[in-house]
Amino acid sequence: MVDGKSSVKKAPLIVTQSAVRTVESHSMSNETEVSIVIPCLNEAETVGICIEKAFQWIRDQGIDGEVILADNGSTDGSGTIAQSKGVRVIAIPKQGYGNALMGGIGEARGRFVIIGDADDSYDFSTLEGFLQKLRAGNELVQGCRLPKGGGRIMSKAMPFLHRSFGNPMFSLLARVWFGAPINDVNCGLRGFSKALYHRLDMRCTGMEFAVEMIIKASLLKTNIVEIPITFHKDGRRTRRPHLRTFRDGWRTLLVFLMFSPRWLFLIPGIVVMAIRLVAFGLLLR
């Protein structure tokens, strides 16, 4: 992976989905190998550069690929920008990060799917590691932005609370409770096989979608691997990020508890029972 953002020519790319499909030794069938799915809600400032990088990467790799924009009700022309660049735009009326991804992934034709945000915080021109790991037989390839997993966070790219507390805490819970071999459970840049996605039966409609995928894949004992990436400051200039720290953090915690009955019922039950026994002993005296 590279540390800085790859430079991309600003001239319009004369690229369509059919134009980027080439025949290589590893893709002799008519099957699309990779679908890049980008969820989007009012990202007109950055969606164009993300699409250009994704198409350029497909061309550079010489693979049979496609780019899909899952438009979650944008009103700023994001969908129009995407269509002008040859992207297949899927309208997702139900609001929510998870809803957008489930709608986009459901329309993906690729054997492998790579997802990433439309705010230019992830570099779509450097996805080789994801494809290599997927071809090697891994079913879920998770990006890692945190230094503990070899990643790099550029200046002002991630709030201090997320970087130093929220993300490490949830990642630790994923490792301890579910045995997930990862250090960055919330990273939105990841790749997986379409076959695995169908097995996971995803349900979460919001930001907690990312954690649900990791937990379910871990419970199914699938092949999960993590690779380091560089996380850039997003390219937004006029609007706030969609993530809401406390609301989304609470919903994420509920997902952890829902999939771990031991920590939701057994451990608290034992603690309450012990307290009651102590109280009963004191009253008995």
Buried (B, 14 or more C-beta within 10 A) or exposed (E): BEEEBEEBEEEEBEBBBEEBBEEEEEBEEEEBBBBBBBBBBBBBBBBBBBBBBBBBBBBEBBBBBBBBBBBBBBEBEBBEBBEEBBBBBBEBEEEBBBBBBBBBBBBBBBBBBBBBBBBBBBBBBBBEBBBEBBEEEBBBBBBBBBEEBBBBBBEEBBBEEBBEEBBBBBBEBBBEBBEBBBBBBBBBBBBBBBEBBEEBEBEBBBBBBBBBBBBBBBBEEBBBBBBBBBBBBBBBEEEEEBBEEEEBBEBBBEBBBEBBEEBBEEEEEEEEEEEEEEEEEEEEE
